[in-house]
Amino acid sequence: MCFGRGLVGVVTLLALYGCAGKQDAAGPGQDCYRDDDCEDGFVCVANAQGNRVCSKDVTSLASTVAGPPPPADADAGAP
């Protein structure tokens, strides 16, 4: 069973290497995977080509789907 222990050790080392420290923050227009990848004040959004980039323009994140109507008795308790 020494082979199994050695394999576990190698896999663990590779996982730690792959999860190394955080990279430098990306600036405007640079590739990103999540908001945390971008500089402060920027978010990770999909651009017109479908690539994820850092941007301050969050209009693509706004929903254009109408929400549910308010309950029928919503104004009943208003003064």
PyRosetta script that sets phi, psi and omega in degrees:
from pyrosetta import init, pose_from_sequence

init()
pose = pose_from_sequence("MCFGRGLVGVVTLLALYGCAGKQDAAGPGQDCYRDDDCEDGFVCVANAQGNRVCSKDVTSLASTVAGPPPPADADAGAP")
pose.set_psi(1, 5.4)
pose.set_omega(1, 177.0)
pose.set_phi(2, -64.5)
pose.set_psi(2, -32.4)
pose.set_omega(2, 179.6)
pose.set_phi(3, -61.8)
pose.set_psi(3, -41.4)
pose.set_omega(3, 179.9)
pose.set_phi(4, -63.6)
pose.set_psi(4, -40.6)
pose.set_omega(4, 179.3)
pose.set_phi(5, -66.8)
pose.set_psi(5, -40.7)
pose.set_omega(5, 179.1)
pose.set_phi(6, -64.8)
pose.set_psi(6, -39.9)
pose.set_omega(6, 178.6)
pose.set_phi(7, -64.8)
pose.set_psi(7, -41.3)
pose.set_omega(7, 177.4)
pose.set_phi(8, -62.2)
pose.set_psi(8, -41.3)
pose.set_omega(8, 178.9)
pose.set_phi(9, -63.1)
pose.set_psi(9, -43.9)
pose.set_omega(9, 180.0)
pose.set_phi(10, -65.1)
pose.set_psi(10, -44.8)
pose.set_omega(10, 179.9)
pose.set_phi(11, -62.4)
pose.set_psi(11, -40.8)
pose.set_omega(11, 178.7)
pose.set_phi(12, -62.4)
pose.set_psi(12, -45.4)
pose.set_omega(12, 179.4)
pose.set_phi(13, -63.5)
pose.set_psi(13, -41.0)
pose.set_omega(13, 178.3)
pose.set_phi(14, -65.3)
pose.set_psi(14, -39.0)
pose.set_omega(14, 178.8)
pose.set_phi(15, -64.9)
pose.set_psi(15, -41.9)
pose.set_omega(15, 178.9)
pose.set_phi(16, -65.6)
pose.set_psi(16, -38.6)
pose.set_omega(16, 178.2)
pose.set_phi(17, -65.6)
pose.set_psi(17, -42.1)
pose.set_omega(17, -179.9)
pose.set_phi(18, -67.7)
pose.set_psi(18, -24.3)
pose.set_omega(18, -179.9)
pose.set_phi(19, -104.3)
pose.set_psi(19, 34.3)
pose.set_omega(19, -178.7)
pose.set_phi(20, -60.9)
pose.set_psi(20, 174.2)
pose.set_omega(20, -175.5)
pose.set_phi(21, -51.5)
pose.set_psi(21, 167.2)
pose.set_omega(21, -177.3)
pose.set_phi(22, -66.4)
pose.set_psi(22, 141.1)
pose.set_omega(22, 177.8)
pose.set_phi(23, -79.8)
pose.set_psi(23, 168.6)
pose.set_omega(23, 175.6)
pose.set_phi(24, -61.2)
pose.set_psi(24, 144.4)
pose.set_omega(24, -179.7)
pose.set_phi(25, -66.9)
pose.set_psi(25, 140.8)
pose.set_omega(25, -179.8)
pose.set_phi(26, -82.4)
pose.set_psi(26, 146.6)
pose.set_omega(26, 178.4)
pose.set_phi(27, -94.5)
pose.set_psi(27, -172.8)
pose.set_omega(27, -177.3)
pose.set_phi(28, -59.5)
pose.set_psi(28, 131.7)
pose.set_omega(28, 178.6)
pose.set_phi(29, 82.2)
pose.set_psi(29, -4.6)
pose.set_omega(29, -179.6)
pose.set_phi(30, -87.3)
pose.set_psi(30, 153.8)
pose.set_omega(30, -178.5)
pose.set_phi(31, -61.1)
pose.set_psi(31, 145.9)
pose.set_omega(31, 177.4)
pose.set_phi(32, -150.3)
pose.set_psi(32, 165.8)
pose.set_omega(32, 176.9)
pose.set_phi(33, -115.0)
pose.set_psi(33, -33.6)
pose.set_omega(33, -179.9)
pose.set_phi(34, -149.0)
pose.set_psi(34, 168.0)
pose.set_omega(34, -178.0)
pose.set_phi(35, -56.9)
pose.set_psi(35, -34.6)
pose.set_omega(35, -177.9)
pose.set_phi(36, -64.2)
pose.set_psi(36, -18.8)
pose.set_omega(36, 179.3)
pose.set_phi(37, -76.8)
pose.set_psi(37, -15.6)
pose.set_omega(37, -174.9)
pose.set_phi(38, -96.3)
pose.set_psi(38, 158.0)
pose.set_omega(38, 174.6)
pose.set_phi(39, -61.7)
pose.set_psi(39, 160.8)
pose.set_omega(39, 177.3)
pose.set_phi(40, -55.9)
pose.set_psi(40, 137.5)
pose.set_omega(40, 179.4)
pose.set_phi(41, 91.4)
pose.set_psi(41, -6.5)
pose.set_omega(41, 179.3)
pose.set_phi(42, -114.9)
pose.set_psi(42, 153.4)
pose.set_omega(42, 175.3)
pose.set_phi(43, -125.6)
pose.set_psi(43, 159.2)
pose.set_omega(43, -179.2)
pose.set_phi(44, -91.9)
pose.set_psi(44, 113.8)
pose.set_omega(44, -177.9)
pose.set_phi(45, -129.0)
pose.set_psi(45, 160.1)
pose.set_omega(45, 175.3)
pose.set_phi(46, -83.0)
pose.set_psi(46, 130.8)
pose.set_omega(46, 178.0)
pose.set_phi(47, -87.4)
pose.set_psi(47, -174.4)
pose.set_omega(47, -176.5)
pose.set_phi(48, -60.5)
pose.set_psi(48, -29.3)
pose.set_omega(48, 179.5)
pose.set_phi(49, -84.6)
pose.set_psi(49, -4.6)
pose.set_omega(49, -179.4)
pose.set_phi(50, 90.2)
pose.set_psi(50, 0.3)
pose.set_omega(50, 177.3)
pose.set_phi(51, -81.6)
pose.set_psi(51, 146.2)
pose.set_omega(51, 178.5)
pose.set_phi(52, -89.4)
pose.set_psi(52, 123.0)
pose.set_omega(52, -178.0)
pose.set_phi(53, -136.2)
pose.set_psi(53, 160.0)
pose.set_omega(53, 177.0)
pose.set_phi(54, -78.6)
pose.set_psi(54, 134.5)
pose.set_omega(54, -177.2)
pose.set_phi(55, -155.8)
pose.set_psi(55, 158.6)
pose.set_omega(55, 171.7)
pose.set_phi(56, -97.4)
pose.set_psi(56, -8.4)
pose.set_omega(56, -179.5)
pose.set_phi(57, -84.6)
pose.set_psi(57, 107.7)
pose.set_omega(57, -176.4)
pose.set_phi(58, -104.2)
pose.set_psi(58, 13.0)
pose.set_omega(58, -178.4)
pose.set_phi(59, -61.8)
pose.set_psi(59, -28.9)
pose.set_omega(59, 179.3)
pose.set_phi(60, -71.2)
pose.set_psi(60, -14.2)
pose.set_omega(60, 179.8)
pose.set_phi(61, -89.6)
pose.set_psi(61, -13.8)
pose.set_omega(61, -178.7)
pose.set_phi(62, -75.2)
pose.set_psi(62, 137.0)
pose.set_omega(62, 179.2)
pose.set_phi(63, -75.9)
pose.set_psi(63, 137.2)
pose.set_omega(63, 176.0)
pose.set_phi(64, -108.5)
pose.set_psi(64, 11.0)
pose.set_omega(64, 179.6)
pose.set_phi(65, -93.8)
pose.set_psi(65, 131.4)
pose.set_omega(65, 178.8)
pose.set_phi(66, -65.5)
pose.set_psi(66, 139.8)
pose.set_omega(66, 178.6)
pose.set_phi(67, -80.7)
pose.set_psi(67, 178.0)
pose.set_omega(67, 179.7)
pose.set_phi(68, -69.7)
pose.set_psi(68, 153.9)
pose.set_omega(68, 177.8)
pose.set_phi(69, -68.9)
pose.set_psi(69, 155.0)
pose.set_omega(69, 178.4)
pose.set_phi(70, -68.4)
pose.set_psi(70, 156.6)
pose.set_omega(70, 177.9)
pose.set_phi(71, -59.2)
pose.set_psi(71, 150.3)
pose.set_omega(71, -177.4)
pose.set_phi(72, -61.0)
pose.set_psi(72, -32.5)
pose.set_omega(72, -177.3)
pose.set_phi(73, -98.5)
pose.set_psi(73, 21.8)
pose.set_omega(73, -176.4)
pose.set_phi(74, -64.0)
pose.set_psi(74, -36.3)
pose.set_omega(74, -178.4)
pose.set_phi(75, -90.7)
pose.set_psi(75, -3.6)
pose.set_omega(75, -175.1)
pose.set_phi(76, -62.6)
pose.set_psi(76, -33.8)
pose.set_omega(76, -176.7)
pose.set_phi(77, -95.1)
pose.set_psi(77, 0.8)
pose.set_omega(77, -178.4)
pose.set_phi(78, -73.2)
pose.set_psi(78, 140.1)
pose.set_omega(78, -179.6)
pose.set_phi(79, -73.6)
pose.dump_pdb("model.pdb")
